[in-house]
Amino acid sequence: MKTVIHKAESRGFANHGWLQANHSFSFASYFDKEKVQFGALRVLNDDVIAPKMGFGTHPHNNMEIITIPLSGVLKHRDSMHNEWQAVLPGEVQIMSAGIGVEHSEINGSNTEHLSLFQIWVIPNKEDVTPRYDQKTFDAEGRKNKLQTLVSSINETHEGSLKIHQDALISRIDLDKGETFEYQLKSENHGVYVMTIFGKHSINENELNTRDAMGISDTSIFKIETIEDSGLLFIEVPIN
């Protein structure tokens, strides 16, 4: 098993006043040659956005963008005629930028901060027609069991959102004292495990809230919880 550990405090951090941004990988003004990407995973940003603030209209192309609100309300508008679509905690949003799309993202609340993860995955097919989707996922569906959020558009995995990459994004909420074995779908894949909350160990490495571990060169690994823990798995091709 090959592993890389990214402790929460080692991430890139940018304080823009209205935006507190933590970067697991090189992004914007933050650059670390050891943290450019993990296989096809290019970006994992952990953002907190002030009330009524957000990102003005900006373009993307040839990137699969996945947004997971953790608290607050996200409002999204784009050039695909989605007009200030609300995306709430419990929902996941995907956008295939393809040949090009413009969008805006704002905190839809006048009083509450918005907390979210935004993930960019490099696609395996470029210049596709842009597409948008979102879906609600019941928290009970990840209680001590794996809940798949996103999978490949070429697979028939029911209930998940689809992107143009042989990837799997999933979540699990584990009780204290539980163990869970994660089975990779391919020997050519790796998994980036982000600790949303709690404390657990993988391969005798203790991970706390917002610590992450990249795992590859294995078919299976075991998680043992020390406290109640929420985990996000991003499985992607490594090469």
C-alpha positions in Angstrom: 0.0 0.0 0.0 1.2 3.5 -0.9 0.0 6.4 1.2 0.3 10.1 1.5 -1.0 12.0 4.5 -2.2 15.6 4.3 -2.9 17.0 7.8 -5.6 19.7 8.0 -3.1 22.4 9.0 -0.8 21.6 6.1 -3.4 22.7 3.5 -3.0 25.9 1.6 -5.1 28.7 3.2 -6.5 31.9 1.8 -8.4 34.5 3.8 -10.3 36.8 1.4 -12.5 38.3 4.1 -15.7 37.0 2.6 -14.1 33.7 1.8 -12.0 31.4 4.0 -10.6 28.8 1.6 -8.5 25.6 2.4 -6.8 24.0 -0.5 -5.8 20.3 -0.4 -4.1 20.8 -3.8 -2.4 23.6 -5.5 -5.0 26.2 -6.4 -5.0 29.9 -7.4 -2.1 31.6 -5.5 -1.3 28.5 -3.4 1.3 26.2 -5.0 3.0 23.1 -3.6 4.8 20.9 -6.1 4.1 17.9 -3.9 0.4 18.7 -4.0 -0.6 19.3 -7.6 -3.1 16.5 -7.9 -3.9 12.9 -6.8 -4.4 11.0 -10.0 -7.4 12.5 -11.8 -8.3 14.5 -8.6 -7.2 18.0 -9.3 -8.9 20.2 -6.7 -10.5 19.7 -3.2 -11.4 23.0 -1.7 -12.9 23.4 1.7 -14.6 26.8 1.6 -16.6 29.0 4.0 -18.4 31.8 2.4 -19.9 34.8 4.2 -23.6 35.7 3.9 -24.7 37.2 0.6 -21.2 36.8 -0.8 -19.8 34.5 -3.5 -18.1 34.0 -6.8 -19.2 36.1 -9.7 -19.7 34.8 -13.2 -16.6 32.9 -14.4 -15.8 30.3 -17.1 -14.7 26.6 -16.9 -14.0 24.0 -19.6 -13.1 20.3 -19.7 -13.4 19.7 -16.0 -15.9 17.7 -13.9 -16.9 19.9 -10.9 -18.7 18.4 -7.9 -20.0 20.6 -5.0 -21.1 19.2 -1.7 -22.7 21.8 0.7 -22.1 21.0 4.4 -24.1 23.8 6.0 -26.0 26.8 4.7 -27.5 27.3 1.2 -25.6 27.5 -2.1 -27.2 29.4 -5.0 -26.0 28.6 -8.5 -26.6 30.2 -11.9 -25.1 29.2 -15.2 -25.1 29.6 -19.0 -27.1 26.4 -19.3 -30.2 28.4 -18.2 -30.1 27.2 -14.5 -31.2 30.4 -12.7 -30.2 30.7 -9.1 -30.7 27.0 -8.3 -30.6 26.3 -4.6 -28.3 23.4 -3.4 -28.7 22.4 0.2 -26.8 20.3 2.7 -27.6 16.7 1.9 -27.6 17.5 -1.8 -24.7 17.1 -4.3 -24.2 19.1 -7.4 -22.3 18.1 -10.5 -21.3 20.2 -13.6 -19.5 18.8 -16.6 -17.9 21.9 -18.1 -17.0 20.3 -21.4 -16.7 22.7 -24.3 -17.2 25.6 -21.9 -19.7 27.0 -19.4 -20.0 30.1 -17.3 -21.5 30.1 -13.8 -21.9 32.0 -10.6 -22.0 30.7 -7.0 -23.2 32.6 -4.0 -24.2 32.2 -0.4 -28.0 32.3 -0.6 -28.4 33.3 3.0 -28.4 36.8 4.4 -27.4 35.7 7.8 -25.7 32.3 7.8 -22.3 31.2 6.5 -22.0 28.6 3.8 -19.6 25.7 4.2 -18.9 23.4 1.2 -16.4 21.1 -0.5 -15.7 21.7 -4.1 -14.0 18.9 -6.1 -12.5 19.1 -9.6 -11.9 15.8 -11.4 -10.0 15.8 -14.7 -12.3 14.2 -17.3 -11.5 11.2 -19.5 -13.4 12.7 -22.4 -12.9 16.3 -23.5 -15.1 18.8 -25.3 -18.4 17.2 -24.3 -21.7 19.1 -24.2 -21.9 20.9 -20.8 -24.4 19.3 -18.4 -25.7 20.0 -14.9 -27.4 17.8 -12.3 -28.1 17.7 -8.5 -29.5 15.1 -6.2 -30.5 14.7 -2.5 -28.9 11.9 -0.5 -30.5 10.8 2.7 -28.1 10.8 5.7 -29.6 7.4 6.8 -28.2 5.9 3.6 -24.6 6.4 4.8 -25.1 5.3 8.4 -22.3 2.7 8.9 -22.5 1.9 5.2 -21.1 3.3 2.0 -23.3 5.7 0.0 -22.2 6.4 -3.6 -22.7 10.0 -4.6 -21.0 10.1 -8.0 -19.9 7.5 -10.6 -19.0 7.3 -14.2 -21.5 8.3 -16.9 -20.6 5.0 -18.6 -21.8 2.9 -15.7 -25.3 1.9 -14.8 -24.8 2.5 -11.0 -28.3 3.4 -9.9 -28.9 6.4 -7.7 -25.7 8.3 -8.3 -24.8 11.4 -10.2 -22.7 10.9 -13.3 -19.4 12.5 -14.5 -17.1 11.9 -17.5 -14.4 9.9 -15.5 -14.0 6.4 -14.2 -14.4 7.7 -10.6 -16.4 7.0 -7.5 -17.2 9.6 -4.9 -18.9 8.3 -1.8 -19.6 9.1 1.9 -20.0 7.1 5.1 -20.9 8.1 8.7 -19.3 5.6 11.1 -20.1 5.2 14.8 -17.3 5.1 17.4 -15.8 1.7 17.6 -16.9 0.6 14.1 -14.6 -0.9 11.4 -15.1 -0.6 7.7 -13.2 -2.1 4.8 -13.1 -0.1 1.6 -12.7 -2.1 -1.6 -11.2 -0.3 -4.6 -12.9 -0.9 -8.0 -9.6 -1.2 -9.9 -6.0 -1.8 -9.2 -5.2 1.2 -11.3 -7.2 3.5 -8.9 -6.4 5.3 -5.7 -8.6 6.8 -3.1 -8.3 10.2 -1.4 -10.0 9.9 2.0 -11.1 13.3 3.6 -12.2 13.2 7.2 -15.3 15.4 7.3 -15.5 15.1 11.1 -14.3 12.8 13.9 -11.2 10.6 14.5 -10.2 7.3 13.0 -7.2 5.3 11.9 -6.1 3.8 8.6 -3.1 1.6 8.5 -2.2 2.7 12.0 -2.3 6.4 11.0 -4.6 8.5 13.2 -6.7 11.0 11.3 -8.7 13.9 12.7 -11.3 16.3 11.4 -10.2 17.6 7.9 -7.1 15.4 7.8 -6.8 13.4 4.6 -5.0 10.4 3.2 -4.3 9.3 -0.3 -4.1 5.5 -0.8 -3.0 3.5 -3.8 -1.3 0.3 -4.8 -3.8 -1.8 -2.8 -7.2 -3.5 -3.4 -8.6 -2.9 0.1 -7.9 -1.0 3.3 -9.5 -0.9 6.7 -10.8 2.0 8.8 -11.2 1.9 12.5 -13.0 4.7 14.3 -11.9 6.2 17.5 -14.8 8.7 17.6 -18.0 9.1 15.5 -16.6 9.9 12.0 -17.8 11.2 8.7 -15.6 10.3 5.7 -15.6 11.4 2.0 -14.0 9.0 -0.4 -12.8 10.2 -3.9 -11.7 7.2 -5.9 -10.0 8.1 -9.2 -7.6 6.6 -11.8 -4.0 7.2 -10.6 -2.1 7.0 -13.9 
